[in-house]
Amino acid sequence: MPTILIADDSRFHQILLTRAMEENGFELIFAEDGLHATMLAQRAQPDAIVLDLNMPGGSGVEVLKRLKRSAKTKSIPVVIVTANGDPATKEMAISIGASEFLQKPVNLDELVLKISDLLNLPNSVRQTAESGVPVPVLSPAEKEPLSESRPKQLRSWREILHAFAEKHPERI
């Protein structure tokens, strides 16, 4: 199971990423500031890193520079996920060594697809040739149409967060 380091100081963002990543077979470790992210990357040697640019204890740019200078971490793919949509920031991050740059709010299917591609894994989402939109790969049972008597189950964010809190009380 590939290990992903999520370096983001936002608990809400960590919770959203956890659900999407764990459902797609990734094991997660977390850092809430730049210093912890750098140390954890050195120690844990994750398969990939999802890095926010705006964190306490060293910005994501500083973390990215440190990671790419270190022999132990320079080959780890880093996906920047940030609210900063400035093209100059994207260009700078890519030039330093970021593998991908996604803007918040991030499309979780796209993030999983990018990480799967970077790690050369079979994707749990695939790109449709016609539209280029990520589409979940469904099991044969899921491909069957829903009957009229069985409505599609919808879950609110509150239900999702409650379920997460029950499963992972140490992260809340």
ABEGO torsion letter per residue (X at the ends): XBBBBBBBABAAAAAAAAAAAAAAGBBBBBBABAAAAAAAAAAAGBABBBBBABBBGEBAAAAAAAAAABAAAAABBBBBBBABABAAAAAAAAAAGBABBBBOBBBAAAAAAAAAAAAGBBBABBBBAAAGBBBBBBBAAAABBBBAABBBBBBBAAAAAAAAAAABAAAX
